[in-house]
Amino acid sequence: MVNVFSTHKYSFSGLLHGLIAVFATLAVCASATVSSAESFTARSGGPSSKAMIARSNPSPADGLAFVRPVLSGVLYRAGFKGGDKGRTGLSKAQRSELCKAGFSSARYIDFGKNTAFGTTDCATGSVSYSAGRSIRPAEVMREIHDIIKNPGRGPMITHCMWGVHSSGAISAMALVQFCGWSETKAKKYWNDARNGAGCSHGCDSWIDSHFDKFKFDASLQVSDAERAAICPK
């Protein structure tokens, strides 16, 4: 005779274990999503040199290439997969993704003549999208300083057409301004992250001419604790 109670018991036990497994999987997925979002906003001691020049890092928005941390939780850089040949910049969907990932600002460095700049809202906040210049970097440096001084504000992402030259120049200047890097060290970083891309009139001349337009601003001070939390290891 079949023990109906025993059969039901084991069926219920199997069902219970199945439900536990499902909820555990959902919890892991939710945790991974949160961790991914938090990875862009966390000021966790600065990025590694490997991450700063890696060709493949986690991306906060589809279609971006060479997403690289510069100042943890404060400044990231990127370009477009295949280059932004139309110079139309970030799409509405990409801006929305950046907003959801916790970014408060995006800057199109040097290009974007066909780009519609503005502010994009999401459930958790908003991201402002505007132009920036690598030969007139003072405005971008002031905004980065404001982000450093206001931890509740999300980070900035700077991008250019490919994510190699112009966004790299702004990033190198930020490392001099906020992390105490020498100009020589910053230029080497720019060169190491260039992916071998060429420059008109030579790459040394290119980056030298851009740094000629950059001036360290003593008024944009950051504390030792702030520097320890965001600057490269």
C-alpha atoms as one frame of an Amber mdcrd trajectory, in Angstrom:
protein
   0.000   0.000   0.000   1.265   3.411  -0.907   1.834   5.751   1.982  -0.073
   8.793   0.664   1.004  10.974   3.582   4.662  10.137   2.988   4.321  10.891
  -0.745   2.705  14.244  -0.052   5.354  14.974   2.545   8.200  14.483   0.107
   6.360  16.396  -2.639   5.884  19.326  -0.289   9.527  19.110   0.772  10.646
  19.165  -2.866   8.384  22.109  -3.578   9.740  23.961  -0.549  13.335  23.369
  -1.607  12.468  24.501  -5.120  10.969  27.742  -3.841  13.985  28.380  -1.640
  16.265  27.887  -4.645  14.199  30.312  -6.744  14.238  32.999  -4.059  17.973
  32.512  -3.531  18.582  32.956  -7.242  16.460  36.099  -7.303  18.351  37.447
  -4.300  21.690  36.821  -5.993  20.489  38.539  -9.184  19.200  41.510  -7.218
  22.442  41.709  -5.292  24.471  41.620  -8.524  22.370  44.431  -9.966  22.860
  46.569  -6.898  26.575  45.839  -6.803  26.881  46.809 -10.465  25.156  50.145
  -9.845  27.088  50.792  -6.662  30.372  50.076  -8.416  30.118  53.416 -10.239
  29.230  55.493  -7.188  31.436  53.889  -4.532  34.438  55.882  -3.340  36.315
  52.770  -2.397  39.971  53.708  -2.434  40.620  54.525  -6.066  40.851  52.421
  -9.225  43.706  50.067 -10.011  46.126  50.945 -12.780  44.888  47.864 -14.649
  41.268  49.050 -14.631  42.307  52.533 -15.737  43.675  51.280 -19.053  41.587
  48.121 -19.551  39.797  47.804 -22.872  36.864  45.978 -21.302  35.279  47.145
 -18.034  31.655  47.062 -16.851  29.615  49.655 -18.747  26.802  51.779 -17.298
  25.089  52.088 -20.714  24.834  49.987 -23.864  26.883  51.164 -26.819  29.725
  52.700 -24.830  33.303  51.555 -25.317  36.494  51.826 -23.272  34.615  52.692
 -20.067  37.365  53.336 -17.537  37.469  54.648 -13.960  39.583  57.733 -13.298
  38.486  58.861  -9.818  36.408  56.240  -7.991  32.800  57.361  -7.579  33.626
  60.732  -9.150  34.966  60.525 -12.711  34.803  57.938 -15.502  35.687  58.111
 -19.184  34.326  56.409 -22.293  33.731  56.497 -26.026  31.294  54.927 -28.472
  31.469  51.480 -30.021  32.463  52.174 -33.616  32.948  55.877 -32.863  30.313
  58.601 -32.850  30.711  59.478 -36.519  27.483  61.475 -36.601  28.558  63.417
 -33.504  25.071  63.017 -32.077  26.308  61.973 -28.647  24.475  59.959 -26.037
  21.031  58.718 -26.965  18.028  59.222 -24.715  18.220  55.553 -23.720  21.907
  55.825 -22.843  21.305  58.909 -20.732  18.521  57.111 -18.910  20.835  54.161
 -18.224  23.511  56.508 -16.882  20.955  58.135 -14.620  19.836  54.753 -13.270
  23.486  53.806 -12.660  23.830  56.844 -10.407  25.582  59.352 -12.674  24.713
  63.021 -12.229  26.700  64.463 -15.135  27.920  63.585 -18.624  30.266  65.685
 -20.755  30.932  65.352 -24.481  34.525  66.500 -24.815  35.473  68.498 -27.936
  32.816  67.151 -30.310  29.020  66.892 -30.346  28.084  69.506 -32.937  24.898
  67.553 -33.706  24.139  66.674 -30.083  21.029  67.768 -28.191  22.295  68.469
 -24.684  20.058  68.759 -21.633  18.846  66.973 -18.499  17.410  63.465 -18.311
  15.373  62.353 -15.294  14.930  58.859 -13.908  13.338  57.321 -10.839  16.457
  57.872  -8.739  17.541  61.334  -9.866  18.757  63.110 -12.993  21.813  63.415
 -15.217  22.857  66.658 -16.910  24.477  66.383 -20.336  26.683  69.185 -21.631
  29.748  69.934 -23.722  33.315  70.253 -22.485  36.636  71.280 -23.990  40.014
  69.679 -23.454  41.746  72.945 -24.397  39.572  74.891 -21.933  39.258  72.426
 -19.062  38.647  74.828 -16.156  34.843  74.499 -16.196  34.987  70.698 -16.190
  37.520  70.745 -13.340  35.217  72.947 -11.274  32.333  70.541 -11.739  34.497
  67.550 -10.819  35.530  69.429  -7.668  31.866  70.004  -6.799  31.185  66.275
  -7.182  34.120  65.453  -4.888  32.839  67.872  -2.255  29.271  66.553  -2.439
  29.394  62.770  -1.933  25.626  62.499  -2.377  25.986  63.693  -5.938  26.650
  61.003  -8.520  29.784  60.809 -10.672  30.553  62.379 -14.044  31.299  60.467
 -17.220  33.354  62.222 -19.870  33.351  60.851 -23.374  34.564  61.729 -26.846
  33.997  60.041 -30.193  36.154  56.991 -29.513  37.120  57.309 -25.833  40.817
  57.688 -26.587  42.192  61.207 -27.074  39.979  64.007 -25.731  38.299  62.194
 -22.844  41.748  60.899 -21.924  43.212  64.407 -21.874  40.532  65.680 -19.472
  41.075  62.620 -17.298  44.843  63.142 -17.217  44.349  66.773 -16.195  41.973
  65.716 -13.402  44.633  63.382 -12.030  47.066  66.309 -11.847  44.470  68.644
 -10.333  43.003  66.349  -7.689  45.501  63.530  -7.089  48.794  65.364  -7.142
  50.101  63.553 -10.203  52.964  65.138 -12.102  52.318  66.254 -15.647  54.810
  63.639 -16.854  52.970  60.828 -15.061  49.593  62.046 -16.334  50.835  62.181
 -19.924  52.173  58.650 -19.626  48.749  57.496 -18.406  47.124  59.218 -21.387
  49.565  57.503 -23.730  49.157  54.068 -22.120  45.354  54.324 -22.475  45.518
  55.542 -26.093  45.167  52.006 -27.471  47.820  52.800 -30.057  45.558  55.275
 -31.868  47.422  57.829 -33.956  47.427  61.605 -33.561  47.727  64.340 -36.157
  51.215  65.901 -35.981  52.300  63.209 -33.489  50.918  62.141 -30.125  53.553
  63.817 -27.963  52.781  67.127 -29.669  49.044  66.525 -29.301  49.027  65.987
 -25.553  51.690  68.662 -24.957  49.580  71.258 -26.754  46.550  70.354 -24.643
  48.434  70.528 -21.362  49.715  73.941 -22.430  46.098  75.108 -21.980  45.726
  73.514 -18.539  46.552  75.351 -15.315  46.478  73.843 -11.858  43.844  75.696
  -9.816  44.923  76.044  -6.188  41.375  76.995  -5.174  40.099  73.507  -6.009
  41.497  71.885  -2.892  40.610  68.369  -1.753  41.424  66.774   1.585  43.777
  63.859   2.158  40.778  61.700   3.086  38.960  62.620  -0.124  42.068  61.890
  -2.161  42.519  58.513  -0.452  38.945  57.546  -1.295  38.986  58.428  -4.986
  42.529  58.603  -6.382  44.241  55.664  -8.136  45.954  53.123  -5.935
